[in-house]
Amino acid sequence: MGFAQALLRFLFALVEEEEKVPFVFFEEAHLYVTPQGIDALVTRARHTGITSFFITNTPTALPEGVLRAADNLFVFRLPLEEDINWVAKSGMIEESSLFVLVKGLPQHACLALGEISGRYPLILGPDPLLGCETRGKTRYYF
């Protein structure tokens, strides 16, 4: 957690001193930043212009304030009803509509909500990558 906090202090200083505004991607942020830290980050980042992305398989681990402050949501398959109910707290879409849309998502598709979709729910599907290896390979240390 100390490294994450130091990195965030560096980013805030970068914005203040050099007026460069970064995009920050947090994957599974709840594992290395406290819920209070995430709330503080979202609040401060929005005021400084930093754009934050939270990527997680466990949306219930993120504070409710993150969902309410979000400008956009990209929701992939959520198998647990509890997760769908939690994401509905964003207020971007009614809970029952979100439930129907997420449960009906085709494989590899994504539900986009918010400013990105003009406040209408939009289902995005990938184009096939023919002739491309898209899976990584495990490197063995020994």
N, C-alpha and C positions, 0 to 999 in steps of 0.2 A: 504494500500500500504506500510505503514511503516513496518509492520510485514514481508511482503514478502521480502522487501529490507534487513531487518536485517537477515532473514534466508539465503538469498543469500550470504551476507557478511560472515556469519558463514561457509557456504559450501566452499567458496573460501579459507578461513583461514584453514579449515580442510585439503584441498588439499595441501596447501603450507606447513603446519606444520607437518602433520602426513602422508602425501603422500598416503592418502586413496582417491580413486576416486569414488564418488557416481553416481548413476543414479537418475535423478530428473524428476518427472512427473508433468507437469503443466496442470491442467484441467481448461479450460476457462481462461487462463492467462491474456487475454486482460481485464478482469474484475478487476484485482488487480495489474497489472504492466503496466506502460505506454508503448506505442509503442517504444519509444526511449530506455526505460529500457529493453524491450524484445530484441531489436537489440544488445544492450550492453551485455546483458546476453549471447546471442548466440555467439557473438564474443569472449568474455572472456572465456566462458565455453569450447569452442572448443580448445582454447590454453592451458587450464589447464587439459584437459582430461575428464571433466565432460560430461556425456552423457545426453542430454535433450530430453524429449518427450513432445510435445505439443498436447493436446487433445482438440478438439473444434468442436462445431456444426456450428461455424461461421468462416470459414477460412479467409474471407475478413477482419476480425478484426485483423489478424496477419500481421505484417509488411512483405513486399515483401522479405526483406533480410532473413527472417527465411526460406522461401521457397527455396531461392537460395542457402542457406547454408546447407540445409537438405541433409543427406546421404540417407535417406529412407523416403518414404511416404506410409502410409496405408490409403486408401480412402474408406470410406463406402458410403452409399447412400447420394448423394447430390442432392436435388430436384431443387435447383436454378441454372440456367445457369451461373449467375454471380459468384457463388462459384466455379464452374468447371473452368471457365476462369481464376479465381484468382489462383487456384491450378496449372494450366498449366504454370504459371510464374516460376515454379521450374525448367523448362527446361529439365525435365526428360523424357517427352513425348510430342509429338505434340498435340496441343489443340484439333483438330478434332478427333484424336484417343482417347484422354482422354474422350472426350464427349461421344463417342460411347460406350466405355468400362464402364464408370460410369453409364450411363443411362441403360445399359443392365445388370447390376449386379443383380444376384438373391438375394432374401431376405436373410439377415444376412451374405452375402458374403462381401469380402473385396478385393480391388485391391492393390497389393503390387508393389511398384516401387523403384528402386535404387539398392544399393549394395546387399541388402537382396535377390534380385531376379536376380542377374547377369545383371542388367540394362535392363531386359526384363519385360514387364508387366505380372504379375502373379495374377490370381484370386484364392483367398483362400476361402474355404467354411467350415463351422463348421461340426463336427461330431455330430449326435444327442446324447443328454444326456438322455437316457431312464431311467426312474425310479428315476430321480433327480429333486428336486424342485429348479429351477434356478431363480425364482423371489423373491425379498425381500418382507418383510411384513412391512406395515406402523405401526409405534408405535405411539400411541396416548398419549399425555402428560396428558390430563384431562380425 
